[in-house]
Amino acid sequence: MLKYRKDLSAMPSYDGVERDYAIKVNANECNFNLPPLVEERVLSRLSRLAFNRYPNEQYDDLREQIARNFSVDIEQILIGSGSSEIIEKVFYAFGGSARHRIVFPQPSFSMYKIYAKAAEAQTVVFELDENFDLDVDRYIRTVRDSEAHLAVVCNPNNPTGNGLTVDQIEEIAKNIDCAFLLDEAYVEFYGHSAVNLVRKYPHLIVARTFSKAYGLAGARVGYMIANRDVTRMIEKTFMPYHMNSLSLATADIVYQMRDEFVPRIQMMIAERKRMSEQLKTLDGVNVYSSETNFVLMKYARADELARKLEEQDIGVRFFVGNPRLENCLRISMGRREENDVWFSAIKKFVGEAEA
Ligand SMILES: *Cc1c(COP(=O)(O)O)cnc(C)c1O
């Protein structure tokens, strides 16, 4: 018997099933590769990369660029291997004991509970309303009453798609005094970031990613923006040189050329609106309003439908074992033609089922 650390066997695994589908709309990825102009610049940059050197220069170049965009100091930015690593380190930094409580909403990003467990912190699950709205006053009360060390909000929320206003985020920030992690993985599709509140609220930490709107999921790059005292502490939790220079150089070009991504982000938003409207026309399908690049729908025979789609090599996200998301499917916006294909398949299934 190998003797692993305690609680490791009880640790849940990430519940996303990964497979290559003909139409892959299960992971909120971007279904376009880099814009050709950007790809060309990336490849040229990589061909000149000093592979023999540790990645100090690339790390600071990207931080500098992000800092400049938000008019903050370079020391207020940390880069992570995806925003996953950022979130993991923030949980680690404020966890570490069963007396340290971390509040996060449910249903939300399924990794929060895993990071909380890995951080050996106590989890305080905040249930969203029936229609998945976050009641700000009740959230504030929960954070205060539990004397939390860290409060987490995902805005707009994955997998429900809905968003809080910046005023609501400020209301939370104003009324809690523990660390406040705001996960803005989908904010580029929403357009209302709370990054500027970092200046006013030194306990606010904003996490962002290159994986969704910038289609760089494979490179694993995310970042956080916070007060300098906070970044100084979180930085201690990272290994030296935890980012590789290939990903950093790639993200640096992508960030420089982020205007090239605006048309596709706008197209994804238009597709989300178009597909939401189309799904709403189907009998028995409930569509939740979304500010992201995906749509959450509820349908009584969702598991059968998901299986039917799978048979047609269409991958959507189905949530097994989460009672709050029973009969829900999350579908990311692919290319227009792809969206037409999965919609036809759903329409056919629903039409036959309801006939
Ligand atoms: C996708 C996602 C992330 C992290 O993605 P990375 O690829 O690790 O940057 C973080 N939070 C939410 C809510 C997400 O959906």
PDBQT file of the ligand as one rigid body, heavy atoms in Angstrom, charges set to zero:
ROOT
HETATM    1  C1  LIG A 401     -12.006  28.753 -17.878  1.00  0.00    +0.000 C 
HETATM    2  C2  LIG A 401     -12.124  29.350 -16.520  1.00  0.00    +0.000 A 
HETATM    3  C3  LIG A 401     -11.011  29.689 -15.742  1.00  0.00    +0.000 A 
HETATM    4  C4  LIG A 401      -9.597  29.400 -16.005  1.00  0.00    +0.000 C 
HETATM    5  O1  LIG A 401      -9.168  29.082 -17.180  1.00  0.00    +0.000 OA
HETATM    6  P1  LIG A 401      -7.610  28.998 -17.438  1.00  0.00    +0.000 P 
HETATM    7  O2  LIG A 401      -7.558  28.284 -18.727  1.00  0.00    +0.000 OA
HETATM    8  O3  LIG A 401      -6.988  28.255 -16.308  1.00  0.00    +0.000 OA
HETATM    9  O4  LIG A 401      -7.131  30.390 -17.486  1.00  0.00    +0.000 OA
HETATM   10  C5  LIG A 401     -11.208  30.307 -14.528  1.00  0.00    +0.000 A 
HETATM   11  N1  LIG A 401     -12.412  30.572 -14.078  1.00  0.00    +0.000 NA
HETATM   12  C6  LIG A 401     -13.497  30.239 -14.772  1.00  0.00    +0.000 A 
HETATM   13  C7  LIG A 401     -14.822  30.552 -14.201  1.00  0.00    +0.000 C 
HETATM   14  C8  LIG A 401     -13.401  29.612 -16.003  1.00  0.00    +0.000 A 
HETATM   15  O5  LIG A 401     -14.496  29.271 -16.667  1.00  0.00    +0.000 OA
ENDROOT
TORSDOF 0
